[in-house]
Amino acid sequence: MRRVVYLATLSFIALLMLLPTAGAQERKVVKVAIRDFYFEPSELVIEPGTTVQWVNESETQHTVFATNPAGAFLSGTLNPGESFTHTFPERLPRPSPDSTARPGTYRYYCEIHPDTMRASVTLSESRQEATIQIPEDTTTQQPPAVPSTGGI
């Protein structure tokens, strides 16, 4: 009898471990393309807890470095074809007294190309806001013009 109770208990525990937790949500992953000298999209609105994956689709090295809040994430150097992911917090952060940015707005840039490669990720306060503002057409930022070198 003890053995039956023991096996039943083990089976029940194993079943609980395999079942998804009630109310658990699947994590969303949103892609940001790193193009020649710009991020696409350059402004992204996501739900708290979303993972963003930056993929270097360029022919040169780039980085993804959060400046506001400073150091929230840093990719290191990404070679062509490499990617970096960051999962944003589940809740909107409290406003910082020394910041002019909206709480939940993460500004970032490429440390290698800081003058031309700047973008932001903003955590929405509602699901509806996030799903409406993730752009389908991500051509909002045009690549910067490459200066002419006069044939050199």
BELMO-V814515 format. One record per residue. N is the residue number from 1. RES is the residue in one small letter. SS is DSSP state (H for helix, E for strand, - for the rest). PSI is psi in degrees with one decimal (NA if undefined). OMEGA is omega as a letter, one per 20 degrees, with the letter a starting at -180 (none if undefined). Layout:
n->(N N)
res->(RES RES)
ss->(SS SS)
psi->(PSI PSI)
omega->(OMEGA OMEGA)
This chain:
n->(1 2 3 4 5 6 7 8 9 10 11 12 13 14 15 16 17 18 19 20 21 22 23 24 25 26 27 28 29 30 31 32 33 34 35 36 37 38 39 40 41 42 43 44 45 46 47 48 49 50 51 52 53 54 55 56 57 58 59 60 61 62 63 64 65 66 67 68 69 70 71 72 73 74 75 76 77 78 79 80 81 82 83 84 85 86 87 88 89 90 91 92 93 94 95 96 97 98 99 100 101 102 103 104 105 106 107 108 109 110 111 112 113 114 115 116 117 118 119 120 121 122 123 124 125 126 127 128 129 130 131 132 133 134 135 136 137 138 139 140 141 142 143 144 145 146 147 148 149 150 151 152)
res->(m r r v v y l a t l s f i a l l m l l p t a g a q e r k v v k v a i r d f y f e p s e l v i e p g t t v q w v n e s e t q h t v f a t n p a g a f l s g t l n p g e s f t h t f p e r l p r p s p d s t a r p g t y r y y c e i h p d t m r a s v t l s e s r q e a t i q i p e d t t t q q p p a v p s t g g i)
ss->(- H H H H H H H H H H H H H H H H H - - - - - - - - - - E E E E E E - - - - E E - - E E E E - - - - E E E E E E - - - - - E - - E E E E - E E E E E - - - E - - - - E E E E E - - - - - - - - - - - - - - - - - E E E E E - - - - - - - - E E E E E E - - - H H H H H H H - - - - - - - - - - - - - - - - - - -)
psi->(-42.1 -40.9 -39.2 -44.6 -42.9 -47.1 -38.5 -41.6 -45.3 -41.8 -42.0 -43.5 -43.6 -40.7 -43.1 -36.5 -29.4 -25.3 141.7 149.5 139.8 131.6 -2.5 139.8 146.0 135.6 135.7 143.0 126.6 136.4 136.7 122.9 135.3 110.8 -166.9 -54.8 43.1 159.4 141.4 111.3 158.1 -21.7 121.2 134.4 125.0 164.9 147.3 143.7 -3.0 146.3 131.7 133.6 118.6 127.7 123.7 100.1 16.1 175.1 3.7 169.2 148.5 169.4 167.3 111.7 119.5 127.7 -21.6 105.1 139.7 129.6 13.4 -32.6 151.9 124.1 -26.8 178.5 127.6 117.0 163.1 131.9 -14.6 162.5 165.8 137.4 149.9 131.3 124.4 157.0 155.5 -23.1 152.2 134.6 159.8 150.7 140.8 133.6 -22.6 13.4 141.0 -7.2 149.6 138.1 132.9 2.0 124.4 111.8 140.8 164.9 172.2 122.5 -25.9 -31.7 60.9 -23.3 -27.9 -19.5 90.7 144.7 -179.0 154.5 129.7 131.3 128.0 160.7 -9.9 156.3 -42.2 -42.9 -42.4 -44.9 -28.3 -36.5 -3.6 112.4 137.1 -45.2 108.0 35.6 27.3 -29.9 123.8 148.3 145.7 151.0 136.6 123.7 142.1 138.9 10.2 30.2 8.0 NA)
omega->(r a r r r r r r r r r r r r r a a a r a r r r a r r r r r a r r r a a r r r a j a r a r a r r a a r r r r a r r a r a r r r r a r r a i a r r r r a a a r r r r a a r r r r a a r a r r r r r a a a r a r r a r a r a r r a a a a a a a r a r r r r a r r r a r a a r a r a r r a a a a r r a r r a r a r r a none)
